[in-house]
Amino acid sequence: MRRDNAWQPPEGVERDFLEALERLKAKRPTNPELARLAKLGRLRITISTVAREAGRSRTLIGHDGCRYPRARAAVVAAMEPVVEPRTTEDALLRLREEVANLQRALKLRDSVNAALVLRMARVEEAAKERVGRAERSAEREDPNVVAGRTLLPRGRVATKRGVARGR
């Protein structure tokens, strides 16, 4: 019989997280995106990268009251503290990343604006068409007559007071 506070070896999901953490520490991730970052020397150990490497949701270890607190504690202990860049190379790297993010944001803005311009042109065309239709309708003497045909049943005549029986 096991006691609740006795140490138990990790099983299942928790083991996946801990094995993923070990692979990341050894700079040998199996996830293709993380492997690319490791090759570039930009791989960092975070809760998200460990979860991605483990193939699990980061919410399982992402907060203090998570389902796997031992795995979270191991990841948090392995994380590098956030420090300001001290070298010119680090500062340049951070600034280049910021420039890339801003360029992506500008491309997105341009794309959205282009879509809005096209939509506005379609709305203008539709409005012009409706205005033309309304003007043509207003030019007709009898609004009940369309292209030489009356819309009233035979024997009925439109008067100022309404529809009357014809002669």
SVG drawing of the C-alpha trace seen along z (x, -y; Angstrom):
<svg xmlns="http://www.w3.org/2000/svg" viewBox="-66 -62 95 64">
<polyline fill="none" stroke="black" stroke-width="0.4" points="0.0,0.0 1.4,-3.4 1.4,-6.5 0.3,-9.8 3.3,-11.8 5.8,-9.0 8.0,-9.7 6.7,-8.0 8.7,-7.7 7.2,-9.8 4.8,-8.0 3.0,-8.7 2.6,-12.4 5.0,-13.6 7.7,-11.3 7.1,-12.8 7.8,-16.2 10.9,-15.2 12.3,-13.3 11.7,-16.3 13.4,-18.5 16.5,-16.3 16.6,-16.3 16.4,-20.1 19.2,-20.3 21.3,-18.1 20.5,-20.3 19.0,-17.3 15.3,-18.0 13.2,-15.8 10.7,-18.5 11.8,-19.9 11.3,-23.5 13.2,-23.2 15.9,-21.3 16.3,-24.2 16.5,-26.6 19.1,-24.4 21.2,-24.4 21.0,-28.2 22.0,-28.4 18.7,-30.1 17.0,-27.3 15.9,-28.3 14.3,-26.1 10.8,-27.4 7.5,-25.8 6.3,-26.2 9.4,-24.6 9.3,-21.7 5.6,-21.1 6.2,-21.3 9.1,-18.8 6.9,-16.5 4.0,-16.8 1.7,-17.9 -0.3,-21.0 1.7,-23.6 -1.3,-24.2 -0.5,-20.9 2.6,-22.5 2.0,-26.2 0.7,-27.5 1.3,-27.1 -1.7,-24.9 -1.0,-22.7 -1.6,-18.9 2.2,-18.0 3.9,-20.2 7.1,-18.1 7.6,-18.5 6.9,-22.2 9.4,-22.6 12.0,-20.8 11.4,-23.1 11.3,-26.3 14.6,-25.2 16.2,-24.6 15.0,-27.9 17.5,-30.7 16.8,-33.9 15.7,-36.8 18.6,-39.2 19.1,-42.3 21.6,-41.8 25.1,-42.8 26.9,-42.4 26.4,-44.3 25.8,-41.0 22.9,-40.2 21.4,-43.7 21.6,-43.4 20.0,-40.0 17.1,-41.4 16.7,-44.4 16.7,-42.3 14.0,-40.1 12.0,-43.3 12.5,-44.6 11.3,-41.3 8.2,-41.4 7.5,-44.9 7.9,-44.1 5.5,-41.2 3.0,-43.5 3.4,-46.0 2.8,-43.3 -0.3,-42.3 -1.5,-45.9 -0.9,-46.3 -2.8,-43.1 -5.8,-44.2 -5.8,-47.6 -5.7,-46.2 -8.7,-43.9 -10.6,-46.9 -9.9,-49.0 -11.2,-46.2 -14.3,-45.8 -14.9,-49.6 -14.7,-49.5 -17.3,-46.7 -19.6,-48.7 -19.3,-51.8 -20.2,-49.9 -23.2,-48.4 -24.3,-51.8 -23.9,-53.4 -26.0,-50.6 -28.7,-51.1 -28.7,-54.9 -29.0,-54.4 -31.9,-52.0 -33.7,-54.5 -33.2,-57.4 -34.6,-55.3 -37.5,-54.4 -38.2,-58.0 -38.1,-59.1 -41.0,-56.8 -44.4,-58.4 -46.3,-55.5 -44.3,-53.5 -46.6,-50.5 -45.5,-50.2 -42.3,-48.3 -41.0,-48.1 -44.4,-48.8 -46.4,-46.4 -48.6,-47.2 -48.2,-45.6 -51.9,-45.9 -54.4,-43.2 -56.5,-43.8 -59.3,-46.2 -57.6,-48.0 -56.3,-51.6 -53.9,-53.4 -55.4,-56.7 -54.2,-59.3 -56.5,-57.8 -55.4,-54.2 -56.4,-51.5 -59.8,-51.8 -61.8,-49.6 -61.3,-50.5 -64.0,-51.3"/>
</svg>
